[in-house]
Structure formats: C-alpha cells, structure tokens
Amino acid sequence: MVRLTVELITKSSNQARNRKDESLPHVLKKITHLNFSNKNIDDIDDLSMCRNLTVLYLYDNRISQIRNLGFASNLTHLYLQNNCISCIENLTGLKKLEKLYLGGNYLTVVEGLEGLELRELHVESQRLPPGERLLFDPRTLHSLGKSLSVLNISNNNIDELHDLAVLENITQFMAVDNHLKEMKDLEFVLSKWPKLWRMDLSGNPVCQKPKYRDKVIVVAKTLEILDGKEIKEMARQFLVKWKASKDAKMKNKEENIIGQTVYPQTYHFDHPFALLPVLHETEKYRVTPKYILMAQTRSGNKQDHLQVTGGYNIHENIRQLAIKDSESLVSGQDVFKPHLLGEIVP
C-alpha cells in the first residue's frame, strides 16, 4: 500500500532536497506541479501544505477514492485516468479546476461536478458492468453547460446524446466506439452546439447511415474536422445549396398535394366536369376569373362538333359572348378570352 504523503513528496522532490536552507513548509508551499503517475499509489493523504499546487499527475495508479484535495483551491489540471475510481466526489472546492481526466476508471455516472467551471472533461473507456452504459447526472450537465468546451466520452456504450444538448459551448466532442444509431438524435444535438469545430464518432453505427457525413456537415455549420477528416469549405457550400434545393422541391410537392386535395377540379383535367379559368387578356385588370364548364369530348363521324347542352345551342352562346366582349372592349371594360374549349356534350 502506497500513500501520497508530504514525506513522499519531500523525498521525491528535487526542489525540497536541494533547498535545505529553507523550512519544509516554505518549500512545499512553492510547489506548483506534482507528478506521481505510475507509482502504485492507492490513497491520497493530507497535502494541505502544498497550497499553491496547480497541476497534479496521478494517472496509472490504484486510487479508488478521490479525497484530501479540498485544500487545492489553485488546482487547474487533475490527471486521474487509469485508476480504480468508481465515484466522482470531493471536488466541489476546486473552483479553478479547468481540466479533469478520469478515463479508464470504474465510473457509471458522471456526477458531483456542480459548481465547477470545467473547460475539459475526459471520461472515456470506463470499465462498466456488462450491458450498462455511462450515464450523466442532469445537475452536473446543467452546471457545466456554460463552461465545458471539450468532452471525451468514447467507448462507454452510449446510445443517445439528447441530454448533452445543454452543453452549448462545446467546441470539441469525441464519442468514438459507442452505440450511436439515430441520425435524428445526432442532428438535434448538433443544432444546439453552434461552436463545435471538431467531432469524432468513428466506430458508431450511425456512421454507416446513407449520406451520414453530408448531413452532419449541413447541420454543423462550424464543423472543421469530422472523424479525423478535414471539411473543405467548397464541399460545405455545395451541400448547403443542394439541401436548400431539395427542401424547395419538397415544399412545392407538398403544396401541390394540398392543392389537389382542396381544389381537385383545377388539377384533374380528365375529370368529366373540370373547371378551367378563362384567362384575362391583360394583366392590368384584376377581377375574379370566370370558368368554363368542360365535359369529356366525343367524336361523331370522325369530326369533333359542338352539341346543344341543356336546351341551349352552344354556337349561339359563343356568338353572343363574342359580341358582348367586343362591346366591352370599345367601352374600356374588362375583356375575357375563352380558351381550351373542347366539345361539350349533354
């Protein structure tokens, strides 16, 4: 059993050994960086004499509990990856902590970070129980929503990202080798991250979806590197224009479908009683259009002909309409132009 103690620090520190003219407390007070990685350390003792500590390397050890670090109010970087930690705790006093490395531990829930203003959080490759995935405490996510810019959650059996949308200032996101499948879930989160410039989702099923890369580039407008490959600005502009054209065509198609549903007589010309507007001769007159009742055309003796409808001769009706339109033209009234007349039958 190896404990990280002041005595161990004194023995290992060149600064403490070489400054024999100074008292031990004074020497320890000056220490800002401590590197005790891969030293078989399994516990952290009282290190309060190192009050100006800013960077602490404790990765590749056997630490099972985070404790006795409350004194380190100036700590900015804490490296605890590849230990035996199963719970994030006793860190709320580290108000200046910016980067926290906890990858390769036994965490099942990311929690206990309320009140901190972390810029980077690395929790990749947790040694999870079979069938479980890494979870996120909503309180911690909301607390980090304004500050966190780098998040690494790779290899944690994660299958959805919806809860992470509150991290609005994310610039770099790594979620390699997870179980992300749904493109809609991914698009939703990306729409909430306006500052994202680097993302890596390699090894997720969603990467095999049709046009996965194209869709991500269109949604994430600030993204520069996707799955290790740079995004060219020319490619982005092309995809954005393609998406806009596709959306416009889809909108027109939907409008046509609605029109055919509400006004079927103006779309289905093979209808036996379709209504066609009589076009106006000039555009400067704005009046309600007239309509001509159309019927299915029949042929008699191989020649189309007009027949009497409802007891009125259609030839006479057309002649009277022509006279009326001529009179209105002379008097400056609206003029209408019949067109597309087919044979009308009873």
Secondary structure, 3 states (H helix, E strand, C coil): CEEECHHHHHHHCHHHHHCCCCCHHHHHHHCCEEECCCCCEEEECCCCCCCCCCEEECCCCCCCCCCCCCCCCCCCEEECCCCCCCCCCCCCCCCCCCEEECCCCCCCEECCCCCCCCCEEECCCCCCCCCCCCEECHHHHHHHCCCCCEEECCCCCCCCCHHHHHCCCCCEEECCCCCCCCHHHHHHHHHCCCCCCEEECCCCHHHHCCCHHHHHHHHCCCCCEECCEECCHHHHHHHHHHHHHHHHHHHHHHHHHHHHHHCHHHCCCCCCCCEEEEEECCCCCCCCCEEEECCCCCCECCECCCCCECCECHHHHHHHHHHHHHHHHHCCCCCEECCCCCCCCC
